[in-house]
């Protein structure tokens, strides 16, 4: 049985947002122990954000996947970009 990946609820770990910059909210590859309130609010509006908040140990693999056309990470990144372009 596959374990569901819980990205935003990993207390005690250092997390990194690997998505595109979100003006006034977060810059790409920002690390934190607790998800900033602005980012949590943005993630409620655009759930793809949660998929690109990863533990520090997964940054290298996530960056690699972001460069692969059609990967889940790249699709989530594009969804975030499109969502925040709308306004």
N, C-alpha and C positions, 0 to 999 in steps of 0.2 A: 504494500500500500504506500503510495507516494505521500510524503509529508507536504502540506501546504506551506509555501514560502511566506513567512510573516516578515515583511520588510520594515514597516513603520513601528512595530511594537517590540523591537529588540532592545529592551532596557539594559543598561550597563555596557553596551557595546558602542564603539564609535561608528557612526553611520556617515555615509557620503552621498550627496545628491549628484547623480551622474547625468542628469538631463540637461537640456539647453538652459541658458540664462533666462530667468523670469524677472523682468524689470520691476524693481521695487520689492522683490520677494527673496530671491536667492540667485547666486551665481553658480555656474556649473562647477562641479567638483568641490563644493563646500562641505566640510566635515563638521559634525556636531555629536554630542552625546544625547541630547534631547531635541526632537524635531521642533524647530522654531514655530511659534504660533501662526505666523504669516504663511509658512510653507504647509502647515497642517490644514489651514483654511483653503489654500489653493488646491491641495490634494482632494479635499471634499468636492470641489467644483470640477476638477479634472483628475479622476482616479488613476490615469496613466502615470502620474507623478510618483505614486506609491511603488510602482514597479522599478523605478530608477533610483530609489533610496536603498542603498546596499551597505552591508558591513564593509569595513576597510579591506578585509581579506578578499573581497570579491571585486575590487576596483579594476584590477588588471584584466580579468575576464570580461567584465562589463564593457570596458573601453574597447576591447577586441571585438566584441559583439556589435557595438555601436557602428563599427566600420564595415560590417558585413551587410550588404544590400538585402533587405527582406527579413533580417533577423528580428526577433521580438523586441529587442532593445531599441533597434533603429525605428521600428514602427511606433513604439511608445514615445520616443523622442520626437518623431514627426507629429504625432497627435498633440503633444504638449505645445509644440511650436504653433501648430494650426489653431489650437484652442485660444492661445493668448494673442494671436494675430487678430482674432475676431474682436477682441476687446473686452 
